[in-house]
Every structure is written in structure tokens, then in C-alpha cells.
Amino acid sequence: MNLIHTKTRWVCASTACTSLLLVGAIACGSSQQSGEPAASPEAPPAEASATEASSESAAPDAPAAGASASSEGGRQIEVPLQAKSGSTLAGSATLTETAEGVKVELTLEHVTPGDHGAHVHEKGDCSAPDGASAGGHFNPSASPHALPVSDPRHLGDLGNINVAADGSGKIEIVAPGANLKDGDPNSFLGKAIIVHEKKDDGGQPTGNAGGRIGCGEIKASS
């Protein structure tokens, strides 16, 4: 009886040990699991990063046609010249807004050597064969005519361009107070550049420069 009793107790003890071992194993497993560090977040796909970088480095929109910006920060307009009054004139003008006014760069070819008056006229219309459709000098302040750099003078008074023996000439001048803004009373936009057959001598009312041999319409779409 004792042996059996002892044996039974041993079996019970073994069962208890087995139970304890199982509980210990579960506890150890739980302890190890809770001690593991949290998984790090996955890195974003390479494609997404490349797309974001591409978006950030995208170039700004280009200026609208006919409203290009110059290196000086203002509006710039190119004006082709048409031959008038039977002349063979060819050339162009570049008008650029600056802090002082509008810089006019006028280049001519196939023109009779000598000085030729150049002015901005009040109408942007070169349709007439003699250029008369461009009207008179652009003079919003109703000032007397004069040569640069006299003040006051017509806002459109650009002085004379000297043409060399080979028929080419160039002038660069700033018209103080002028601009290229839409609807501004001092704007050259919507006006015309006229080149005359003779020298502007500064006399009244328009410089005695004779007929119009070249005309260019100052338009934003030029």
C-alpha cells in the first residue's frame, strides 16, 4: 500500500512538474515575444521618391507668347519694320521696359547713308503705302518737339539714326517715362515706329524729317 501510495504520489508529482514545465515554457515564450523590438516601417518605394523629387524640381511655366521678359526684368517686344514710300529699307526694333523707361534698339539695312529721323507715332497702323496711317508723333504730354536729350520733348522723339556707307545703321536710346503696359497713357504698346527719309533737325512741329521710309507696328504678338 505504501509503495503504491508512494508511487501514486510520485506520479502526481511528475504530473505537477510537467505542468510547471509547460507553464514555464509558455511564460518564457511570452517574455521573449514582448522583448522583441518593434518592426521598422518599410522604406517608400524608389519610384515614389523619384516622382516627388521630379515634382519639386519642375521648371516654372514659360512666359506667355507676346509677353516675353528680358534679362532686365521688364516686358520685351520685337518689331519688324516694313519698307514704305518706295524704299528698300529692312530692319527691326527691340523695345525693352527698364526702370528708366523703354529702351529702343533700332537696326536698319539698305538705307541711304546719312542721318534719318526716328520717332514713335501715335497709331499702330502701317497699312498705308507711305506710312501716313501711323498718325503723328506720340506726344501724350502735349510737349514741343525736340531732340534727345532735351526736356521737354515728345515722348516718341528718338532723335536720329546714322546710316553708314554700306546702308546699315543702329541706334540705342531710352525714352524716359515710357512703358509697354496695356492701357497706360505713356505706353508705346499699340503705337508705331517710323523711320524718315531725312535728318530730324529739331525744328517745329516735327523736325522737318521728310517722308516715311519705314514703319513697324508695336504689338504684343510681334
C-alpha positions in Angstrom: 0.0 0.0 0.0 2.8 2.4 0.9 4.6 1.6 -2.3 1.5 2.2 -4.3 0.8 5.3 -2.4 4.3 6.5 -2.9 4.2 5.6 -6.5 0.9 7.5 -6.8 2.5 10.4 -5.1 5.4 10.2 -7.5 3.1 10.1 -10.5 1.2 13.1 -9.2 4.5 14.9 -8.5 5.6 14.1 -12.0 2.4 15.5 -13.4 2.8 18.6 -11.4 6.3 19.0 -12.6 5.2 18.5 -16.2 2.5 21.2 -15.7 5.0 23.5 -14.1 7.4 23.0 -17.0 4.7 23.8 -19.5 3.6 26.9 -17.7 7.3 28.0 -17.5 7.8 27.4 -21.2 4.7 29.5 -22.1 5.9 32.3 -19.7 9.4 32.2 -21.3 7.9 32.4 -24.7 5.7 35.3 -23.8 8.7 37.1 -22.2 10.8 36.7 -25.3 8.0 37.9 -27.6 7.3 41.0 -25.6 11.0 41.8 -25.5 11.4 41.9 -29.3 11.9 45.5 -30.8 9.0 46.9 -33.0 9.4 46.3 -36.7 10.8 49.4 -38.5 8.5 50.9 -41.2 9.1 49.9 -44.7 11.0 52.4 -46.9 9.0 54.2 -49.5 9.2 52.8 -53.0 12.1 54.2 -55.1 9.6 55.2 -57.8 7.6 57.4 -55.4 10.7 59.2 -54.2 11.8 59.8 -57.7 8.4 61.2 -58.6 8.4 63.6 -55.6 11.9 64.8 -56.4 10.9 65.4 -60.1 7.8 67.4 -59.0 9.9 69.6 -56.6 12.5 70.3 -59.3 10.0 71.1 -62.1 10.8 74.2 -64.0 8.4 77.3 -63.7 6.0 78.0 -66.5 7.4 79.7 -69.6 6.2 83.3 -70.2 3.1 83.6 -72.4 3.7 84.3 -76.1 4.0 88.0 -76.9 4.8 88.9 -73.4 8.4 87.8 -73.0 10.5 89.0 -70.2 14.0 90.5 -70.7 17.1 90.0 -68.6 16.4 93.4 -67.2 13.1 92.2 -65.8 10.6 94.1 -68.0 8.5 93.3 -71.0 10.2 93.0 -74.3 8.7 93.3 -77.8 10.3 92.6 -81.2 9.1 94.9 -84.0 9.8 94.1 -87.7 10.0 97.1 -90.0 8.2 97.5 -93.3 9.6 99.4 -96.3 7.4 102.5 -97.2 7.3 105.2 -99.8 9.1 103.0 -102.4 12.2 102.5 -100.2 14.2 99.3 -99.9 14.6 99.6 -96.1 14.8 96.5 -94.0 15.3 96.2 -90.2 13.8 95.7 -86.9 13.4 97.3 -83.4 13.6 95.7 -80.0 11.7 97.5 -77.2 12.5 96.7 -73.6 11.0 98.0 -70.4 13.6 99.3 -67.9 13.5 101.2 -64.6 14.1 104.4 -66.5 11.7 103.9 -69.4 11.6 102.0 -72.7 14.9 101.1 -74.3 14.7 101.2 -78.1 17.3 99.3 -80.2 16.7 100.1 -83.8 18.7 98.4 -86.6 18.5 99.3 -90.3 19.8 98.0 -93.6 19.5 99.1 -97.3 19.0 102.7 -96.4 20.6 105.8 -98.0 23.7 106.8 -96.0 23.3 109.8 -93.6 21.1 110.7 -90.7 17.4 109.7 -90.6 14.9 110.8 -88.0 13.2 108.1 -86.0 10.0 108.5 -83.8 7.3 106.6 -82.1 4.0 107.6 -83.7 0.5 107.6 -82.2 -1.2 104.8 -84.1 0.0 101.2 -84.5 -1.1 101.1 -88.2 1.4 100.7 -91.0 -1.1 99.8 -93.7 -0.7 102.9 -95.9 2.0 102.8 -98.6 3.5 106.0 -97.3 3.1 105.2 -93.6 0.7 108.0 -93.0 -1.8 105.7 -91.3 0.5 105.7 -88.2 -0.6 109.3 -87.5 1.6 112.0 -85.8 4.3 111.8 -83.2 3.3 110.1 -79.9 3.0 113.1 -77.5 0.7 112.3 -74.5 2.1 115.3 -72.6 1.5 117.9 -75.4 5.1 118.9 -75.2 7.0 120.7 -78.0 9.1 118.6 -80.4 12.8 118.4 -79.6 15.9 116.1 -80.0 17.2 113.9 -77.2 18.3 114.6 -74.6 16.3 117.9 -74.5 13.4 118.0 -72.0 10.5 118.6 -72.5 10.0 116.8 -75.8 7.6 114.4 -77.4 7.7 111.0 -75.6 8.1 109.5 -79.1 11.1 111.6 -80.1 14.0 109.2 -80.6 16.4 111.5 -82.5 18.4 110.4 -85.5 19.9 107.1 -86.6 23.2 107.4 -88.6 23.4 105.1 -91.6 26.9 104.2 -92.8 28.1 104.0 -96.4 27.1 100.3 -96.6 23.4 101.2 -95.9 23.4 99.9 -92.3 22.7 101.8 -89.1 21.9 101.2 -85.5 20.7 103.3 -82.5 20.1 102.5 -78.9 18.2 105.0 -76.8 15.9 105.1 -73.7 12.7 107.0 -73.8 12.3 108.2 -70.2 8.9 107.7 -68.7 7.6 105.4 -71.4 6.4 101.8 -70.8 4.9 98.8 -72.5 1.9 98.3 -70.3 -1.6 97.7 -71.6 -3.8 100.7 -71.4 -1.2 103.1 -69.8 -1.3 106.6 -71.2 2.5 106.6 -71.6 2.7 103.1 -73.2 4.4 102.5 -76.6 2.2 99.4 -76.9 -0.2 99.8 -79.8 1.9 102.6 -81.4 4.3 102.5 -84.4 8.0 103.2 -85.1 8.6 105.4 -88.1 11.9 106.0 -89.9 12.1 109.2 -92.0 13.9 109.9 -95.3 15.8 112.9 -93.8 17.5 114.1 -90.7 15.4 115.4 -87.8 16.8 118.9 -87.2 14.8 119.6 -84.0 12.6 122.2 -85.7 8.9 122.6 -85.0 6.5 121.0 -85.2 8.0 117.6 -86.1 11.7 118.1 -87.0 11.4 118.5 -90.8 12.4 114.9 -91.4 10.5 114.4 -94.6 8.7 111.3 -95.8 8.3 108.0 -94.0 10.5 105.2 -95.5 10.0 102.6 -92.7 7.2 101.6 -90.4 6.8 99.0 -87.6 3.7 98.2 -85.5 4.4 97.8 -81.8 2.2 94.9 -80.8 2.5 92.3 -78.0 2.2 89.5 -80.6 5.1 90.8 -82.7 
